[in-house]
């Protein structure tokens, strides 16, 4: 009965103070909806590959390569490394598997051809060790034999209409035909393994295995091991580091190892997705720092909503003093009053939570777009979700309601008779005085809002800097055609295609390259002789033709470009960038020699040691993201090492020219549909994750300022109501409405200005540290701070001025008669 009475009183109080109830409920609902959406996102990120039964014993073995000047962490290893590992550590390694991504391939199914890019070779242990159940097929043997493969359910339906029809059918790849032996179930949880087609490793070309034997540094494969029960990953890592030369000595075959220090790492499977320090990942990984930032921002939003409740509750304490006094006179204990006021905050938290969940459900599609997730709905039937919701209700009830409840229940009955509650008590501490506390909470609210706005502006500036910074080559008006792999006849006809493209007057020219400048350029071992010293360096390599440099506007600083293919000297020449010349200390690199033993082309076999003469040096250009420093690069003349044809055209009639190129391709090659993209858009898309993150920060900053504004709206409404008699007296004594507004606004201007002064150095320090993660970055500007501070100040002044103006324009006689 008592609880029902408290509940009815709470509802009546909310109804009588509808504006303040709306502000409190809506603010908390917004904070709760943001917290729930963030909870779903963060949980999905933290739980990548946690669902596998053996996840605790599964490790990836990447490498750390360190020289005097560089440190590279590479997610890949040598294809044969786990075979050696199992041989030397049979008591530690229970099983192993490899994932060798092979890039885009034409897949022919009956009379149709598809270009697919999520294809990889893997071992049977991939199915044995991971939770990768099959809808159809024998999981124990699906990838055991040569020329077999398993597909995802989506690919099976795409190729054969139904899952049942897929098993037993064949997929024709450029070199070999593969029999479909299994269909994978859709992933029940987030996973790092996202290929669509898995081919059996016994099918791998023998020349690839031979090349892996010849070069220990030919890092092509992601290697995973399942440790035996009780085995120590730390001990295995130490043993590998201590004795790796013994294990790999047969691979070096007397070649100089130079000064590269190799370190084998054991990385837990659960940690892969949230470790952004490795190159050449299968799929993009996430930076855990961003998750921590989002968590803190979500906490800020919720805290600011709670501050609104505390501010408004203590501000209106005087109006409830008579109620408290009467209850105490009638025998109510302080414990009962505490229960009543905490109960009110509990009811408010419940209403806010219901509204917040509804808002979260409505905003879920937009949230999916921002984060790249695919949540169908809120996890209504998930125990953790409801645990979070209940914890939110309880925490909000205590956080928002504790101080108002303690303060309101502390009024002695005599205070009510003496009207001391309007002045407020301090409960023994100056900082607990309601007026002082309200000022402190307003400063905290606007300090958090300003911090988020400054951080968002700096993050946006960095994102815009990366998209607009000159890259050292011309990316505009370039169409990149992805050449299907394995069609030798098509490759021989590429010069014919280039000649036909040149017929269009809007086309400037075309060139061939092995890789697009997107950060996926391979890094391979080279032997470099400098003075009397020979060193081995891991260098980025790019295969191009003679048209690449002039067509893309790469600046040739010294030496000469490659000659056309009929000049034999071109095949034994390389062009390097400034970073490599600087690394080697070459003032004049022309004529220097670079050798390698990985080369395989129409002239060289894998394992052949080939010496190349440096004939030119180009100005450094960004072939990776601007987050990374420009690394040493070697460019070879290998038009046969095709990957892409880049077609540059005039900006006039760009869409028509692109359409003409696509039409020309269809006439040139009817077997493969064209896979083409605009280079400028492709480069900009690399920064799309950062762009989405900036957008998320922007939305949260907007929520923060809205919540702060709502709180200030309610607080100002109450204060102007309480001080309406003061306003009337000032008007009678000759003050204008504008002077009254200015007087009230100044009280909050100083609070916002103080919040700005407190927030600015903290945000500057944190954002400067964040920017250090980028090799090339924008600098925080004064305009970022001024814009955020001015925006917060304008919102505060506008809110206070509007409400004060309404009261100040009333007749002074009304204010004196009815004012507080």
N, C-alpha and C positions, 0 to 999 in steps of 0.2 A: 504493500500500500504506500509505504514511504517512497519507494523508488518510482512508483507511478506518479506520486505527487511531485517529485523532483522533475520528472520528465515533462509533466504538464506545465509546471512553472517555467521550465527552460523554453518550451515552445511559445508560451505567452510572451516571455521576454524577447524572443527573436521577432515575434510578430509586431510588438510595440516599437521595436527598433529595427525596422525592416532594412533601412539603408546600411546600417552597420552589420547586420546579419548577412546581407547580400555580399558586402565587401569581404567579410571573413570567410564565408562559405565559398565564394567564387575564387578568392585568392588561394585558399587551401586546396580547392579542387584542381586548379591549374598546377599547383606544385605537386599534387599527388599524381595527376595524369603524366606529368613529365617524369616523375620518379618511376612509375610503373613501366613506361615505355623504355626508359633507360635500363631498368632491371632486366627486361626481356632481351635487349641488345647486349648488355654486358654479360649476362649469363650465357648467351649463345657463343660469345667470343671466348670466354674463359673455359668453356666445356668442349672445345674442339678435340675430337678423338679420345674423350674420356670414357666413351661407352664400350670400348673394346675390352673384353675380359682380361686380356694379357697386357693391357696398356702400361701397367707399372713396370713390366720387364722389357718393354720395347724401346729401342734407342736407334737414332739415326747417327751415322758416322760421317760428319762433314770434316773439312780441313781448315786449318788456319795457316796461311803462308806469310812468312815474315822475312823481309829483307831489311837492309839498312834504312831505307826510306819509306817503305810501304808495309801495310798490314792488310791482308785480304782474308776474309772469312767466306769460304765457298761451300755451298750446301751440297755440292756433288763430290763424288769420289771416282776412282778408277773402277771400271766394270768388273775387273777380276779381283778386286781387293777382298770382298767377302769370302771368296773361295780360299784365298790364302789364310784369311782370318780363321775360318772353320778348321783348317788343317793344323794351325799352330795352337788353337785354343779349343780343343774338342770338349774339355770339361767345363767350359764357360759358355760357349755359344751353343744354344739348342737348335736354332734355325736361322736362316737369313733369307732376305729377298731383295730384289733390285727393281727400281722403277726408272726406265730409260725412255724419256719423252722423245718422240721423233718428229714433232711438229706437224704441219699441215700435209695431208696426203690425199690423193684422189682414191676414193673407194667406189668400186664398180659393183653394183648389185643388179644382176640380170642385165637389163638394157639401160640402166640408169647409172649416172656417175655423180657422186657427192664429194665435195671437198671438206674434209674433216680435220680439225686441229687438236682435238683432245684424245690423242692416241699414245699409248705407251707399251713397251715390252715389260713384262714382269714375270716372276717365278710362281710356281705352284704354291710356295709358302705364303704368298700374298693372301691367298684364300684361307690357308691353314691357320695363320697366326692372327689375322684380323677378323673382326666381326663383319664379314662380307657374305651374307647368305645369298643363295641363288633361288630365284623363282622356279627355274627349270634347269635341270642338268645336275651332274654329280660334282659336288664341291670338292671332293677328294682327288679328282683326276682331271678336272676341266682344263687346266693349263699345264698338264704334265707332259703331253706329247708335242712334237713339232707341228707347226702349221695349224694350231688351234687358237681360239680366241673366245673371250666372253664380252658381252655387251651389256649396257645398262638397259633398263626397261624402255626408256624413251627412244633409244636408238633401234631397238628391236621393232617397236611399233612403227618407227619412221621408215625402216627398210622393208619390213615384211607384213605390216598391218596388224599382226597380233604376236603375243609372246610365244605362244605354242608353235606357230609356224616358223619361228626363227631358228630353233635348235636343229642342227643337221644341215642347214643351208650354208652357203659359202659367200665370202667376201673376197673380191679380187683386188689386191693391192698391186702397185706397179711391178714388184718383183715376184710376188708369191701369192697363192690363193690360200685363204684361211677358212677352216671349218668352224662354225659357231657351235660351241659345246656347252654354253651356259648363259643364263640371263640373270644379271644382278638385281637384287631387290633395291627399291629406292632407299636412299640413306635415311635412317631414322633420327640421325643427329648430325650436327655439323662435323665435317671431316675435311682433312687436308687432301685426301685422295679423291680427285674430282675428274679423272679421265672418263671418257665415254666408251672407249674401246681398249681392252687389254689383250695384247698378243703374247703368246708363250715365248719365253727366252730361248728355248732350243731352236727357234726359227731364225735367230739373229745371224746375219751374214758372217761368214768365217773371216772375211777381211777385217771386219770391225773388231773381232776378237784378237786377230793378229796385231792390229794397231794398238790395242789396249796392252798387249804384252810388251810392245816396243817402247811405250812411253808411260811411265808411272804418273806423269803429270797430265795425262790426257783425261781430264775430269769431265765425264759425260753422264754419270749415273748417280741417282740417289740410292744410298745403301742403308738398309735397315737390318738390325739383328734382334733376335729374341734370346735373352739371357736365360740360363737355367735357374731354377728355383734356388735362392740363396746366393747366387753369384753377385759379386760386387762390381758395379759399373766403374766406380772410382779406381779400383785396383786394375781393371782391364785397361782403362785409359792411361794409367801410369806405366803399365807393362808395354803398351803400344808405343808410348813416347820414349821409353828407355831403350827399346830394342827394334825400332821400326826399320833401321838400316839393315838389320839381319833379315827381316822379313821381305824387304823390297830390293835387296842387293841384286837379285837376278834381273830385275827390270831395268836397272840403270845401265848394265852391260858396259861398264867402264866409262860412261859419258860423264863429263864434269857436272857436278850438282850445284856448283857456284855457291852463293851465299844465302840461298833461300832456306830458311828454317821451316820444316814441316811439322805441324802439330796435329795429331788425330784427336778429335773430340767425340765424346759420347753425349748426344743431346736427347733427353727424354722425349718420347713421342708427344706427350702432353704439352711440351713447351714450344713446339715448332711454330705453331700459328702465331704466338705472341712473342716472337723473336725476330725483329726486323734487321738484324745485323749481318745476315748472310746474303750473298749474291746467288743468282740462278736458282731461285725457288720454283717449285712446280706451279704454285698459285701465289698471288701476293699475300704476304703476311701482314700482321697489324703491329703497331707500336703500342706496347702496354702503357706508355706514358699518356697516350690519348684517352685510354680507358680510365685512367686515374683522374685525368682532367674532367672528363664527362661525369664521373662519379661525384667529384667535388662540386661541379656546377649544379648537378641535381640536388645535392645537399644544400647549396646556397639558396636555390629557388624555394625549397621547402622551409628553410629557416626564415626566409623573408616573409613567407606567408604566415608563419607562426608569430613573427614580430608584429604583423598587423593586428593579430588577435590580442596580443599582450598590450600593445599601445592603446587600442580602442577600449579594452576592458578596464585598464587603469585610468584612462581619461574619463570614462563615464562612472568611475567609482563613486563620486559624490552623489549621483542620482540613486544609487542603490544603498547608500549609507543608512537611510531611514529604515529600509527593509531589514538590514543587518541588525540595527539597534533594536527594532521591535522584536525580532526573533530572539535576540539575546535576553531582552526583558521578559519574554514569555518562556524562557528556559532552554532555548536552543544552545547546545554546546558548540565550541569551536570546531570539534570533529565533524559534527553534523553540517555546519556551514561549509567546511572544506569539501565534504562529500557532495553538497549541493552544487557548488561552483565547479568542482572538477567534473561532476556529472554533466553540467551544461557544456563544458568544453568537450566531453566525450560525445554528447549528442551532436554537437557541431562537427566534430571530427567524423562521425559516422555519416552524416548528411554530405559532408565534403567528399568523403571517400566514394560514396555511391555516385555522386556527380563526376568526380575525377575519373572513375572507371569508365563511365559513359563517354566522357570526352576522349579518353585514351582509345576506346574502341572506334570512335568516329575518325580520329586522326591516324589510325593505324596504317591505312594505304599510303598516306603522305609520308609517314615515318619510314615505311618500307622503301619508298622511292629515295629518300635521303640517305638511308643506310645501306641500301642494296640487299636487304633481307627480304624474306618472303613469308612473314608471319600471316597466317590466315585469320586469326582472331586472338584475343587475349586468352591465356591459358587458364580458362575457367575451372578446369578439372585437375589442376596441378596443386599439390600440397604446398610446395614452396611459394607459389604465387599467393595463396591464401594466408600462409604464414607471414609473408611480407605485408599483405594488406592489414592483417590484425596488428602486426607490429607498428605499422604506420599510424593506425588509429590510436593505439596506446601511447606511442611516443608523442604524437601531436597533442593528445589530451594532456599529457604531463608537461611537455615543453611549453605549449601555449597557455595552459591553464594553471600551472603550478604557482607562478608569482601572483597573478590576479586573485587566485583563491586564497593564498596566504595573506595578501594585502587586505582584501575585502573582509576576511574573517577576523582581522586583527582590530577592527574598530571597537573601542569601548563604547557602551551606550551613552555615556556622558558626552562624548564627542559629537554625537548626533544633535543633542540638545544645545551644545555650544556652537554648532555649525563649523567645527574645525576640519571636517572632512574635505571641505572645499580647498583648504590649504594643503591638505595631504600630510600624512605621517611618513616618517623615514624608517620606522622600525629599527632605529638605532644607527643606521648607516646613511651618510649623505647620498651615496650612489644608489641607494634603494628608494630614495625619495621619488615618487611617481613622475614629477616634472623632470628631474634630472635623468631618470631612467628613460623617459620618452625621448628626450633629446639624444641620449646615447644610442637608442635603438634606431632613430631616424638616421643618425650618422652611419651606423652599421649598415642599414638597408641601402642607403645611397652609395656608400663606399663599395659594397658588393656589386651594385648595378653599374657603377662607373668602371670598376675593375673589369667586368665582363665586356663592357662596350669597348674599352681600350684594347683588351686582348683580342676581341673580334676584329677591330680595325687594323691592328698590326698583323694578324693572321691573314686578313684579306689582302693587305699590302704585299705580304710575302707571296701569296698565291698569284696575284696579278704580276708581280715581278718575274716569277718563273715562267709565266705564259708569254710575257712581252719582251723579255730580255733577248737581245741578239745572240744567236747561237753559233755564229761563225760560218753559217751556210744559209742558202735561200730555201726556205721551206714552203713559201707561198706558191700557189699555182703549179703544184707538182702532184700528179696522179701516180700512185704506186700500184703496180700490178703484181700480185702474188703468183709466181710461176709454179704450177703443179710439179711435185717431185716424182722422179722416176720415169718420165716420158722422154727418152733419149731423142726420138724423132722430133718432138716439139722443141727441144733445146737446139738442135741443129738448124731449125727454121727461125729461131729468134732474130738473127740478122735481117731476114726477109721481112719480119714484122716491123722491125725498126725502120726499114726503108719505106714501107707502106705508110707508116705513121708520119713520116717526114713529108708526105704529099699534102698534108693539111697545112695551109699557110699560117694557121694559128698555133701550130706546134713548133716550139723552138728546138727541141731535140730530145733524145732519150739516152739512158745509160743503164748498165747492169751492175748490181751489187749483191753481195751474199746476204747482207743483213740491213735492216732499217735502223736508223740511229735511235734506238729505243731502250738502250741499256742491256740488251740481250746479245751483245757482240761477244763472241767466245774469247777467253783468255787462255793462251797457250804458252808453253815453255820455249824460250829461245836461248841460244848460245851466242853471246856477243863478245867479240874481241876488241879490247880497247887498250892501246899502248902494248904493254907486255902482259896484260892481265885478261883472262877469259872468265866471264861470269855467266851465270844462267839467270835469266829474268823471265817472269811470267808477264806477258804482254798481250794487250788486246789486239786482235787481228781482224782485218776487213779485206775482203776480196772485191776488186772493182775492175772496171775497164778504163780505157783512156779518156772517156767522155765524162766520167763522174766528176772530176775536180772542176773543169770549166763550167759544166752544166749547172752545178749546184752553187757555184760562186765561192768555192773553198779557195782561200788565198795561198798561192804557191810562193813561199818566201825565198827559197833558195833552190838551185838546181833546175830540173826539168820534169815534165810530166811523162807518163808512159807513152810509148809509141804504139801504133796499131799492131794487131796480133801477128802480122807477118814478119815483124822484126824480132829475131831470136833473142837479142839482148834484153828485151822487155821481160821475158820469162824468168830471168835471173836477177831482176831488179826489184827494189822495194822503195816506197816513199814513207817517211816517218813524220811524226808531228813534233812540235817544239818541246813538248813535255819529255819525250824520249831523249832528244838531244841534250836537254838540260839534266836529265837523270844520269846520263852517261858522261856528262862533262865535256861534250863535243862542241867546240867552237865552230868547227867546220866539218859537219857530218858527211859531206859528199865523199864518196869513195870508201866509207867504212863498210865492214862486213857483218852481216847477221846470218846466223845458221840455225836450222832446226831439223828435227828428225821426225816430225809428225806429218810432213807434207804428203798428201796423196792427191794426184790430179791425173790428167791425161798424159803427163810426162813423167811423173814420179810415183813410186810405190810407197806404201806406209813403211816407215822405218828408215828410208833413205835419208842420209844427212846431206842437206842441200845448202849451199852458200849463196847468199843474195847480197848484191851491192846496193848501197844507199845512193839513189840518184836524185832525190829531192826531199825537201822538208816543207811541210805546210804549216800555216799558222794554226794554233790550237783551236779546235771547234768542239762544241758540246755534243759528243755522240752518246752521252748518258744524261740522266736527269741532272738539273742544276743543284740537286741535293748533294751530288758527288763532285769531287775535284776532278779536273781533266787529267786523265791517266795517260801514260805512254801508249802509243798506237803505231802499229805497223800495217801498211796497206800493200797488198800484193796485186799483181796483175793476173787475174784468173777469171776471165769472163765465163769459163766453163763451170766455175764454182757458183752457179747461178742461184738466185733466190728471189730476186725482185727486178722488175723493169720499172725504172722511174721515167715518167714522161712529163717534161716541162712545157707549159703552154702559156700563151699571152693572157693577161687578165681580162681582155675584152672577149665577150661571148664564152665565158668559162664553162657554163653549164652545157651549152651546145657542143663545145669541144669535148667535154667529158663524155657526153652521150655518143658522140661520133667515135671516140676511142673504144667504148664498150661495143658499139655496133661492129667496128672493124675487128675486134677480138672474136666475136661470134662467127664472123666469116672466116677468120684465120684458124680457129680451133673449135670445132663443133662438139668435141668430146668433153671438154671441161668448161663449165660456166666460169665467167670472169670473176675473180676475187680481187677487188681494187678498192683503194681508199685514198682520201686526200691527205697528203703528208702533213700539212699544217694542222688539220683537225686531229690527226693521229697523234702528233706530238703534244698537242694541248690536252688530249684525253689522258695522257700520262698523269696529269695533275688533277684529274677529276676527283680522286679520293680526297685530296686536300681541299678541293673546292666544296665538296659535300660537307666536310668537317667544318669549314668556315661558315657554311650555311646553317649547320646545326648550332654553332656558337652564336650566330646572329639571331636565330629564333629564341634561343635561351636568354640572350641579352634583352631581346624585346619583351619576353615574359617577365624578366626581372624588373625592367623599368615600368611595365604595366602594374605589377604587384606593388612596387614602391609608390607609384602614382595613386593607386587605389587606397593604399594605406594613408597617404598624405591627404587624400580627398576626405576620408572619414575623419581623420584627426582634425583637419582644418574646419570641417563642418561642425564638429563638436565645440572646438575652441571659440569659433565665432559666435556660436549660440550662447556659450557661457559668458562671453565678454561683450555681448550685445549692449548691456547697459553702459560699459566703458566706451563703446563706439558712439552711443547716443550722446554721452557727456562731451566727448571730443567734438562731435558735430555741433552741439549747442555752443561750445566755446570757440567755434569758428573754423575748425579743421574741415578741409574739403574731403570728399569721398576718396580722391586720389591719394591724399596724404595719409588717410587711414589705411588704404590698401598698401601703400609703400611701407608703412610702419609694420604691418603684419608680415608682409613679404620678406622684409629684412631679417626677421627672426629666423626664417627658414633658409634664407640665402646664406647666412653664416654657417648654418649646420651643413648645407650641401657643399659649401666651399671648404669647410674643415674635412668633410668626407673625401673630397677630391685631393686635398693635400696629403691625407693619410694613405689613400689608395695608389696614387701615382708612383711613388718610389718603389713600392712593393711590386706592382705590375711591371714596371720597367725592368726591374731585376729579373723577374721570372721569365718575361718574354725575351729578354736579351739572352738568357741561358737557353731558351728553346730555339732561338734563331741560330745558335752555334751548331746545331745539328745539320745545318745546311752549309755546304761549302761556299755557295754564292747566295747572299741574302740581302734583302732590303734592310734599311736601318729604321728603328722607331723614330718617328718625326714628332715635332711639337704639335703639329696639326692633329695627330691622333688623340693626344691628350686634351687639347683645347676643344676638339669637336665633341668628345665624350663628356667632358666637364660642362661645356656650354649646353649640350642637349639635356643633361640631367637638371641643370640650373633652370633652363627654360620651362621644362615640365613642372618643376616644383613651383616656380614663380607663377606660371599660368594657372596651376591648380589652386594655389592659395589666393591669388588675385581675383579669380572668378568668384569664389565663394565669399571672400571678404567684400567684394564690390556689391554683391547682392544684399548683404546686410547693411553696408555703409550707405546705400541709396535709400533705405527706408526712412520714414519720418522719425526724427530723434525722439518725439513724444512716445511713439510706439515702443521704441527700444527701452526708454526709461520706465515705461509702465510695465512691460512684460519681460524685459531682459533679465538675464541671470546675474 
